[in-house]
C-alpha cells in the first residue's frame, strides 16, 4: 500500500506478503514528477472516459494502469502508468474522435528520478 504525504510524495507502508505495516517506510522516487505531469494535463471537472488495459501484469498483480479524460474545453488526456520494472509494448485505439488530433507524449522514468535525488 502506498500513502501520500502532505508534500505529495508516496511512501510504501504495507507489507503485502506479511499483511502488516512495514517497520521502515520507503518513498517512491519518481512520484513528484508523475504528479506534476498529471496536475498539468488533467483539468478540473474533466469527464472520465471508458478505458481499458489488456496485459501489463506481473503475476498476479496488474502493473500497467490507464485513465482517459476529456476536459471541459474538449482536450483529451490519456495517462498510462507502468509501475513494473518490465517494459511493455503499447498500442492505443482512440474511437469517436470528432476531429483530427495531434498527440503529444510526455514521460517520466526511473533515470529522471535517480538523477534528481
N, C-alpha and C positions, 0 to 999 in steps of 0.2 A: 504494500500500500504506500502511496506517496501522499504527503501532506504539504500544503502550501504555507509558506511563512508570510509575514506581512510584507516582505520585500519582493514577493513573487517567486522566490526560489523553492523548488520542490525538493523534498528530502524523503528518503526511504525510512519508514518507521515500523514496518511489519515484516516478520519472518514468515513467508508463505509455507515453508516446509514444517516448521515447528509450531505454527499458528499461535505466535505470541509476539509482543513488542520486541524490537531489536534492542540490544544493550547500547549500541552506538548508532547514531543516525548519520547517513551519508547523503550529500547533496547530489542532484542530477546536474552535471556541469553545464549543459547547453540549454537549460530551460529558460534562462534570461533572454536568450536570442530568439527562441521559438515564441515565447510570449510577446516579445516585441513585434515580430512579424505578424502574429495573429491580431494583436491590437491595432496594427496599422491597416490591415486589409479586411477586417470584419467590422462593418458599420453597425451602429446601434439600430435595433428594430429590423435586422435582416431576417428574411424568411429562410428557414432551414428546408433544403430541398432533399428529395429522395436520393440516396447514395448508398452504394454497397461495395464491399471489398471481397473479392474472391482470392483465396490464398493468403499469403503473408502470415503463416502460422509456424511457430516453433513448438512442437507438440508439448502439451495440449493448448498452449496459450496463443491467442491472437496477438500479433506483434505489429501489424500494419493497420492503421486506422484512417478513416477519411470522413470528411464532412463537406457538404456543398451548401453554399449560402447565396442568396440574392439580396443585395442592399435595396433600400427604398428608392435609390436612383437607377436601379436595374443592373448594377455591376455584379458580376459573378465572382465568387471566390471558391476555389477547391483547395482544401487543406488536407494534405496527406502526411501522416507521421509514421515513420518506421522506427520503432524503439528497439529493434533487434540489432545484433552485430552482423547479421546477414544482409547482403544486398539483394533486392528483388527487382526483376524487370517489371515495368508498369506500362499499362495502356489505359487510355481513358476513352469513354464513349459519352459524348455530350449530345443529348437529344432535345429537340424542341427549341433550339435557339432561334430567336426571332430575326436575327441578322448575322452577317459575318462578324466574327470576333477575332481580336488579336489576343493571344495568350502570352503571359509573362511567367517566368519561373524564378522563384526565389528559394534559396535553401540554406539550411544550417546543418553543419555536420560536426563530428567529433573533433576534427582538426581545428575548427574555429574555437571550440570550447577550450581545448587544451592550450592553444596559442594565447588565449586571453586570461587564463587563470594563473 
